[in-house]
Structures are given as C-alpha cells and as structure tokens.
C-alpha cells in the first residue's frame, strides 16, 4: 500500500504540474447516500432509459475536451502488482510457523485479506488494458497478479466485466446484478450477514452459473499458471503457504474493502445507480471508489481518476456519494429497506 500511495502521489503531482487546470479544488456536497424512508423493495428498480454514463461522458468531453489527455496506460501499475504478489507470498512464508494461531488469523485478515482486495482490484485495472496496451500482455499480467487468490477467475472476469460496462443494468447480460433468487432469499439481518460473508464467492460464481461461456485457450493458461504456481509454493514451502492465501480470500468478504461490492451500484437514494466513494481506502484499492468517474471514462487509469473529478467538478459534486464502505455494509445488514433488490435493472434490448 505504501508503494501504491507513493505512485499515486508522484503521478498526480507530476500531471498537475503539466496541466494547471487539474489543480482545482474539489468540494464534496454534503449529501447523505442513505435514505431510511425509502420503502422496502419487493423487486428490482426497473428502468427503460439508457444507463447514465454514456450521456455524462459525452457532456464532459464537450465541456472539457482536455480530459482525453488522461486516457492511456499507467506504467507503474505493473511494478506495483509485482510487489503486491511478492508481499502476499512472503507474508504467507513468514507466518508458516504460526498456522492456526490467533496471530496467524490476524495477519491473514489485516494483511492477507487487504492484499486480496488490492490484488482483485489490480486485475480489474489490468483487464481494462490500463497497465499495458497489448491485450496479450494485459492477460498475462492479470493472470500473474491473481495467483495468490488461488482460484483462476480473471479470464472469465474480463469478459463479464466488459458486458457490465457496456450494458449496465441489462437483465440478461449484466452479471454484476443479483438474481431474483438472491433478492427473495437474502432477507433479514441474519441472511444478509451470510450474504456479505459470501460476497466474493457470489460475485465470482454468479456469472458462471447464470451466463456460462465456452472455455478458451486462455482459460487453460489461466488454470495452469494459477494452480501451477500454488502447487510450486506447496512443494517448495509447504501447505501453509497456499493455506494462508486461501484463508485470506475466505476472510476477505467481511473486510471493510468488501463494501465496494455493495457501494458501487446499490440504490440507496432516489434511483441513483452508481455511487462513488472518496475515502482513504482508495489508496489501497486502485481508486475503485471513483466509480462514477470510472464508468464514465473506463479508458482513464486509476491514478488519473481524481484528476478527472477535478477537471469536471460540476458533473460530480451533486451526485450522492459514500464516505465509508464499512457504513455501507452496516446499513445493508441493519436497514430492512435495503436488500439485494436495491439494484437498477433494464429489460434486455440486445438481440
């Protein structure tokens, strides 16, 4: 995380030197993202309009054509992710003698699970081709980055995630959306807590079950590298290393960073379907909290998303936003009027 913060500070300061307009002060509107008076939904929020990001992207580019200077790759990303993968495996090796003890679980959670989220969101950045321009190099880096996650997911994630961007809210193609079964079943505080605890697995498995895709040669490469790397760690350093990595994944769903899964697109106020978060956890999650900005301009890398907001504050300051991912998780569990149904859906128009 220190390396990520250093990279962010270096990049933003140097870009602001090159582009004086990017140094404008950003003021947050004091908008409460949670509306406790909102009635409990018994179905999704159905809309027939176009998702909001295309229109806002066009408006911003018309008002601020200089935003195009922010497009492109972030060269430091590849070095940061190599460091993160090394940290996760080296931590696992260092904790070998403590397996099953309280210190081991604490390190698994506070270091391991934090790295799980950082790694997952690094792969999110990489599959957008924002670390390399080359599709092949991007796929290889994404596969390498996710090796400590133990489960080969990134090739599938790339395909599903692009559909999420292109067809946000589409009932058939946007697999980021909960299913009707999830909305009906995960009701009440206990079941919603279980839903939170399984969030990473729900997010990963849902697309495979609801919209399976045919395997490709890249799937084979993904499986060979991920399983092969962890088998090598097992044979070289012992079972404790993959066990640490997998335990960190298991604990990650109840980590504060996991709040971004809910915060990004759950409907909390009015019918806003995308929310940003501008808090400190962005420093270790590749600025994924700048989610409206990311959906508006997927071609802008993590390091320049804050600059986009500084260039076009009039487009973002009035949108309700979150200041705590932990608060999002708490409100999801404790507020009876927030369930998996709190998502915008659109009838599929793609043939």
Order of alpha helices (4+ residues) and beta strands (2+ residues): alpha-beta-alpha-alpha-alpha-alpha-alpha-alpha-alpha-alpha-alpha-alpha-alpha-alpha-beta-alpha-alpha-alpha-beta-alpha-beta
